[in-house]
Amino acid sequence: MVEERGSGAEPVVLFASRWWPAVLVPLGLLALAAALAFTLPRSIGSLITPLGMTAASVVTAWRHRDGALLADDTGLLVRNRGTVTRSYRWSEIREATLTRPGFGRLALAVFPDGGPWDVPGPNNATMVGRVWQWRRPDPETRERVEAVLRTHGVRVADPLT
Protein backbone atom coordinates (compact mmCIF):
# COMPACT_ATOMS: atom_id res chain seq x y z
CA MET A 1 0.00 0.00 0.00
CA VAL A 2 1.39 3.38 -0.96
CA GLU A 3 0.46 6.02 1.54
CA GLU A 4 1.19 9.68 2.08
CA ARG A 5 3.82 10.65 4.59
CA GLY A 6 3.02 12.29 7.89
CA SER A 7 2.53 16.02 8.10
CA GLY A 8 5.71 16.59 10.12
CA ALA A 9 9.33 16.95 9.11
CA GLU A 10 11.16 15.07 6.39
CA PRO A 11 11.60 11.33 7.11
CA VAL A 12 14.79 10.22 8.88
CA VAL A 13 16.87 7.52 7.17
CA LEU A 14 17.40 4.79 9.76
CA PHE A 15 19.62 2.69 7.48
CA ALA A 16 20.18 2.27 3.74
CA SER A 17 21.72 -0.18 1.31
CA ARG A 18 25.42 -0.18 0.73
CA TRP A 19 25.33 -2.02 -2.55
CA TRP A 20 28.94 -1.62 -3.71
CA PRO A 21 30.25 -4.34 -1.33
CA ALA A 22 27.50 -6.61 -2.68
CA VAL A 23 29.08 -6.13 -6.10
CA LEU A 24 32.78 -6.07 -5.19
CA VAL A 25 32.84 -9.07 -2.85
CA PRO A 26 31.35 -11.53 -5.38
CA LEU A 27 33.60 -10.14 -8.13
CA GLY A 28 36.61 -10.67 -5.87
CA LEU A 29 35.53 -14.23 -5.13
CA LEU A 30 35.04 -14.84 -8.85
CA ALA A 31 38.55 -13.56 -9.55
CA LEU A 32 39.92 -15.93 -6.91
CA ALA A 33 37.96 -18.86 -8.38
CA ALA A 34 39.22 -17.96 -11.88
CA ALA A 35 42.81 -17.82 -10.68
CA LEU A 36 42.45 -21.23 -9.06
CA ALA A 37 40.71 -22.67 -12.13
CA PHE A 38 43.49 -21.52 -14.46
CA THR A 39 46.22 -22.95 -12.22
CA LEU A 40 44.58 -26.36 -11.89
CA PRO A 41 44.40 -28.58 -14.98
CA ARG A 42 40.95 -29.31 -16.52
CA SER A 43 39.05 -27.08 -14.11
CA ILE A 44 38.06 -24.16 -16.34
CA GLY A 45 34.58 -25.68 -16.62
CA SER A 46 34.23 -25.31 -12.88
CA LEU A 47 33.87 -21.53 -13.36
CA ILE A 48 30.28 -21.86 -14.57
CA THR A 49 28.77 -22.06 -11.08
CA PRO A 50 30.81 -19.19 -9.54
CA LEU A 51 30.11 -17.07 -12.64
CA GLY A 52 26.36 -17.69 -12.36
CA MET A 53 26.30 -16.99 -8.63
CA THR A 54 28.31 -13.79 -9.12
CA ALA A 55 26.00 -12.60 -11.88
CA ALA A 56 22.91 -13.29 -9.77
CA SER A 57 24.39 -11.49 -6.77
CA VAL A 58 25.45 -8.44 -8.81
CA VAL A 59 22.06 -8.16 -10.57
CA THR A 60 20.17 -8.47 -7.28
CA ALA A 61 22.40 -5.89 -5.59
CA TRP A 62 21.97 -3.49 -8.51
CA ARG A 63 18.17 -3.83 -8.50
CA HIS A 64 17.95 -3.15 -4.75
CA ARG A 65 20.68 -0.50 -4.53
CA ASP A 66 18.41 2.30 -3.32
CA GLY A 67 16.68 0.34 -0.54
CA ALA A 68 16.29 2.07 2.82
CA LEU A 69 14.23 2.14 5.98
CA LEU A 70 12.92 5.57 6.90
CA ALA A 71 10.91 6.87 9.83
CA ASP A 72 8.59 9.85 10.10
CA ASP A 73 6.19 11.03 12.79
CA THR A 74 3.54 8.50 11.66
CA GLY A 75 5.60 5.31 11.39
CA LEU A 76 8.05 3.35 9.27
CA LEU A 77 8.55 3.85 5.54
CA VAL A 78 10.33 1.44 3.20
CA ARG A 79 12.08 2.72 0.09
CA ASN A 80 12.56 0.00 -2.52
CA ARG A 81 13.34 0.52 -6.22
CA GLY A 82 12.19 4.13 -6.22
CA THR A 83 8.90 3.57 -4.39
CA VAL A 84 8.27 4.62 -0.80
CA THR A 85 5.56 2.68 1.02
CA ARG A 86 4.20 2.83 4.55
CA SER A 87 5.13 -0.29 6.48
CA TYR A 88 3.85 0.07 10.05
CA ARG A 89 2.45 2.92 12.10
CA TRP A 90 4.07 3.52 15.48
CA SER A 91 0.82 2.59 17.22
CA GLU A 92 0.91 -0.87 15.57
CA ILE A 93 4.40 -1.80 16.77
CA ARG A 94 4.89 -3.45 20.16
CA GLU A 95 8.68 -3.88 19.98
CA ALA A 96 11.47 -3.92 17.39
CA THR A 97 15.20 -4.56 16.99
CA LEU A 98 17.89 -4.60 14.32
CA THR A 99 18.59 -8.05 12.90
CA ARG A 100 20.52 -9.86 10.17
CA PRO A 101 17.88 -11.80 8.14
CA GLY A 102 20.42 -13.30 5.78
CA PHE A 103 23.96 -13.15 4.49
CA GLY A 104 24.89 -9.53 3.81
CA ARG A 105 21.48 -8.17 4.78
CA LEU A 106 20.16 -5.90 7.53
CA ALA A 107 16.53 -5.36 8.58
CA LEU A 108 14.36 -4.20 11.43
CA ALA A 109 12.55 -7.07 13.15
CA VAL A 110 9.14 -5.67 14.06
CA PHE A 111 6.82 -7.39 16.54
CA PRO A 112 3.39 -5.84 15.82
CA ASP A 113 0.41 -5.81 18.13
CA GLY A 114 -2.02 -8.66 17.86
CA GLY A 115 -3.13 -11.90 19.40
CA PRO A 116 -0.76 -14.68 20.50
CA TRP A 117 -1.33 -16.73 17.32
CA ASP A 118 -1.21 -13.88 14.81
CA VAL A 119 1.55 -14.11 12.21
CA PRO A 120 3.20 -11.64 12.27
CA GLY A 121 2.34 -10.73 15.80
CA PRO A 122 3.76 -10.20 19.25
CA ASN A 123 5.37 -13.67 19.24
CA ASN A 124 6.50 -13.68 15.61
CA ALA A 125 8.48 -10.86 14.02
CA THR A 126 8.34 -9.58 10.47
CA MET A 127 11.43 -8.18 8.75
CA VAL A 128 10.99 -4.61 7.57
CA GLY A 129 13.35 -2.68 5.32
CA ARG A 130 15.76 -5.41 4.20
CA VAL A 131 18.85 -3.74 2.77
CA TRP A 132 22.34 -4.76 1.58
CA GLN A 133 24.92 -4.29 4.34
CA TRP A 134 27.76 -6.77 4.54
CA ARG A 135 28.99 -5.63 7.93
CA ARG A 136 27.08 -5.33 11.15
CA PRO A 137 25.54 -1.89 11.72
CA ASP A 138 27.92 0.61 13.26
CA PRO A 139 27.16 1.92 16.77
CA GLU A 140 25.83 5.23 15.40
CA THR A 141 23.25 3.43 13.26
CA ARG A 142 22.20 1.19 16.14
CA GLU A 143 21.87 4.19 18.50
CA ARG A 144 19.94 6.21 15.88
CA VAL A 145 17.45 3.37 15.30
CA GLU A 146 16.99 2.70 19.02
CA ALA A 147 16.54 6.43 19.75
CA VAL A 148 13.84 6.77 17.08
CA LEU A 149 12.06 3.67 18.37
CA ARG A 150 12.11 4.86 21.98
CA THR A 151 11.01 8.37 20.97
CA HIS A 152 7.85 6.90 19.48
CA GLY A 153 7.14 4.57 22.41
CA VAL A 154 8.38 1.33 20.84
CA ARG A 155 10.23 -1.04 23.13
CA VAL A 156 13.66 -2.15 21.83
CA ALA A 157 13.83 -5.95 21.96
CA ASP A 158 16.93 -8.00 22.59
CA PRO A 159 18.86 -8.47 19.35
CA LEU A 160 18.00 -11.56 17.34
CA THR A 161 20.79 -13.83 16.14
C-alpha positions as CSV (number, residue, x, y, z in Angstrom):
1,M,0.0,0.0,0.0
2,V,1.4,3.4,-1.0
3,E,0.5,6.0,1.5
4,E,1.2,9.7,2.1
5,R,3.8,10.6,4.6
6,G,3.0,12.3,7.9
7,S,2.5,16.0,8.1
8,G,5.7,16.6,10.1
9,A,9.3,17.0,9.1
10,E,11.2,15.1,6.4
11,P,11.6,11.3,7.1
12,V,14.8,10.2,8.9
13,V,16.9,7.5,7.2
14,L,17.4,4.8,9.8
15,F,19.6,2.7,7.5
16,A,20.2,2.3,3.7
17,S,21.7,-0.2,1.3
18,R,25.4,-0.2,0.7
19,W,25.3,-2.0,-2.6
20,W,28.9,-1.6,-3.7
21,P,30.2,-4.3,-1.3
22,A,27.5,-6.6,-2.7
23,V,29.1,-6.1,-6.1
24,L,32.8,-6.1,-5.2
25,V,32.8,-9.1,-2.8
26,P,31.3,-11.5,-5.4
27,L,33.6,-10.1,-8.1
28,G,36.6,-10.7,-5.9
29,L,35.5,-14.2,-5.1
30,L,35.0,-14.8,-8.9
31,A,38.6,-13.6,-9.6
32,L,39.9,-15.9,-6.9
33,A,38.0,-18.9,-8.4
34,A,39.2,-18.0,-11.9
35,A,42.8,-17.8,-10.7
36,L,42.5,-21.2,-9.1
37,A,40.7,-22.7,-12.1
38,F,43.5,-21.5,-14.5
39,T,46.2,-23.0,-12.2
40,L,44.6,-26.4,-11.9
41,P,44.4,-28.6,-15.0
42,R,41.0,-29.3,-16.5
43,S,39.1,-27.1,-14.1
44,I,38.1,-24.2,-16.3
45,G,34.6,-25.7,-16.6
46,S,34.2,-25.3,-12.9
47,L,33.9,-21.5,-13.4
48,I,30.3,-21.9,-14.6
49,T,28.8,-22.1,-11.1
50,P,30.8,-19.2,-9.5
51,L,30.1,-17.1,-12.6
52,G,26.4,-17.7,-12.4
53,M,26.3,-17.0,-8.6
54,T,28.3,-13.8,-9.1
55,A,26.0,-12.6,-11.9
56,A,22.9,-13.3,-9.8
57,S,24.4,-11.5,-6.8
58,V,25.4,-8.4,-8.8
59,V,22.1,-8.2,-10.6
60,T,20.2,-8.5,-7.3
61,A,22.4,-5.9,-5.6
62,W,22.0,-3.5,-8.5
63,R,18.2,-3.8,-8.5
64,H,18.0,-3.1,-4.7
65,R,20.7,-0.5,-4.5
66,D,18.4,2.3,-3.3
67,G,16.7,0.3,-0.5
68,A,16.3,2.1,2.8
69,L,14.2,2.1,6.0
70,L,12.9,5.6,6.9
71,A,10.9,6.9,9.8
72,D,8.6,9.8,10.1
73,D,6.2,11.0,12.8
74,T,3.5,8.5,11.7
75,G,5.6,5.3,11.4
76,L,8.0,3.3,9.3
77,L,8.5,3.8,5.5
78,V,10.3,1.4,3.2
79,R,12.1,2.7,0.1
80,N,12.6,0.0,-2.5
81,R,13.3,0.5,-6.2
82,G,12.2,4.1,-6.2
83,T,8.9,3.6,-4.4
84,V,8.3,4.6,-0.8
85,T,5.6,2.7,1.0
86,R,4.2,2.8,4.5
87,S,5.1,-0.3,6.5
88,Y,3.9,0.1,10.0
89,R,2.4,2.9,12.1
90,W,4.1,3.5,15.5
91,S,0.8,2.6,17.2
92,E,0.9,-0.9,15.6
93,I,4.4,-1.8,16.8
94,R,4.9,-3.4,20.2
95,E,8.7,-3.9,20.0
96,A,11.5,-3.9,17.4
97,T,15.2,-4.6,17.0
98,L,17.9,-4.6,14.3
99,T,18.6,-8.0,12.9
100,R,20.5,-9.9,10.2
101,P,17.9,-11.8,8.1
102,G,20.4,-13.3,5.8
103,F,24.0,-13.1,4.5
104,G,24.9,-9.5,3.8
105,R,21.5,-8.2,4.8
106,L,20.2,-5.9,7.5
107,A,16.5,-5.4,8.6
108,L,14.4,-4.2,11.4
109,A,12.6,-7.1,13.2
110,V,9.1,-5.7,14.1
111,F,6.8,-7.4,16.5
112,P,3.4,-5.8,15.8
113,D,0.4,-5.8,18.1
114,G,-2.0,-8.7,17.9
115,G,-3.1,-11.9,19.4
116,P,-0.8,-14.7,20.5
117,W,-1.3,-16.7,17.3
118,D,-1.2,-13.9,14.8
119,V,1.6,-14.1,12.2
120,P,3.2,-11.6,12.3
121,G,2.3,-10.7,15.8
122,P,3.8,-10.2,19.3
123,N,5.4,-13.7,19.2
124,N,6.5,-13.7,15.6
125,A,8.5,-10.9,14.0
126,T,8.3,-9.6,10.5
127,M,11.4,-8.2,8.7
128,V,11.0,-4.6,7.6
129,G,13.4,-2.7,5.3
130,R,15.8,-5.4,4.2
131,V,18.9,-3.7,2.8
132,W,22.3,-4.8,1.6
133,Q,24.9,-4.3,4.3
134,W,27.8,-6.8,4.5
135,R,29.0,-5.6,7.9
136,R,27.1,-5.3,11.1
137,P,25.5,-1.9,11.7
138,D,27.9,0.6,13.3
139,P,27.2,1.9,16.8
140,E,25.8,5.2,15.4
141,T,23.3,3.4,13.3
142,R,22.2,1.2,16.1
143,E,21.9,4.2,18.5
144,R,19.9,6.2,15.9
145,V,17.5,3.4,15.3
146,E,17.0,2.7,19.0
147,A,16.5,6.4,19.8
148,V,13.8,6.8,17.1
149,L,12.1,3.7,18.4
150,R,12.1,4.9,22.0
151,T,11.0,8.4,21.0
152,H,7.8,6.9,19.5
153,G,7.1,4.6,22.4
154,V,8.4,1.3,20.8
155,R,10.2,-1.0,23.1
156,V,13.7,-2.1,21.8
157,A,13.8,-6.0,22.0
158,D,16.9,-8.0,22.6
159,P,18.9,-8.5,19.3
160,L,18.0,-11.6,17.3
161,T,20.8,-13.8,16.1
